[in-house]
Amino acid sequence: MSNPTTAPALPPTVNPVGASWFEDLSTELLDQCLALGVGVVGCTANDTWDDALETMENLQSVKRIVEAHPQAFILRSAADIQPGMVGVLLGLQNPKAMSDSINYLEAFIDMGLRCQSLAFRDNSYWGCGFSAPTDSGLSHIGTLAVRTLNRRGVVIDLSHSGDRTALDAVALSEHPVIFSHSMARTLLGQGPQVEWNGVKNNLLRRAAPDELVAAAAAKGGVVCPDARLAGNVDNLLKHIDHFVRLAGIDHVGVCAQDDWHRAAKDAKRIQPYLPGYDSVGSKGARNFGSDYRVYRMEDQLGPPVLAADRLGAELLARYGADGTAKIMGGNILRVLRTVLQ
């Protein structure tokens, strides 16, 4: 008697930056990931302004939370991904913690770092951020950093990089790169833009230009529009559709960042990185205390949008089962399997 035919298992959902900073990685977020079918969630394992010692402390605190969860693990190799578990991809959105030392980078990789940006907002030792008045491209040490990230099996994230710095990295990298949470500059240029109350970022410059996305896709890269920046599902779908038309369905993913958990001292420290951040809140002024509090960004989406009956259903109607599986996780998984060693 033959066995009944069963449909192939779908790849797990991948949320490349579910936890924006280390405080956002919590037991509650891990439980939510499991309920949503998220098999990999990215976590920025420090606060963007942290130095090397602060980053070591905060990265280790994330690892302790993950290790205490019976269905979570620190993702070091794509072979570790398994059903019914959630792997946490440790990343840094700013190389400030490495200063001008490749040895520091090597040490953080030894500690579990598996996703790394080249700059956050302003210039780093490695290259230029999106707000730099003039983007001079990858520096000499930035070139060494890209080669080290390739050699050690760390994903390169270009979400915050300046255009020339990012293009240099795409050209140099032997591995595909990702944009873990980037919108389409073409669409933002057409307006209207969804702004964060009070934050004085230039979201147009922060977004990914078509020529950069196309260059990354030509080498296997993936761009992930951010649900929180999109503001609503319809706008998120517009950005997904744009990138699919531009780069092809094999090169698009999706990101949905969690709530913001912050205390008063952190709101002050982040000002050089996100000017005006201390005024961001839900329908009014933020009431900061000494404890960490959860603030839902106004009119913006969190990880629950990744549910099969929300974004999943919309993508299924547009792209069918195979296309939906690629966008919801399959494409980023391909990059992880290529890069992580």
Secondary structure, DSSP 8 states (H G I E B T S, - for coil): ------------EEEEEEESSGGG--HHHHHHHHHHTEEEEEEE-S-TT--HHHHHHHHHHHHHHHHTSTTEEE--SGGG--TT-EEEEEEES-GGGGTT-HHHHHHHHHTT--EEES-SSS--SS--BTT-SS-----HHHHHHHHHHHHHT-EEE-TTB-HHHHHHHHHH-SS--EETT--BHHHHHHS-----TT----HHHHSB-HHHHHHHHHTT-EE--BHHHH-SHHHHHHHHHHHHHHH-GGGB--B----EEE-HHHHHHTTTTSTTGGG--SSS-----SS-EEE--TT---GGGGSTTTHHHHHHHHHHHHHHHIIIIIHHHHHHHHH--
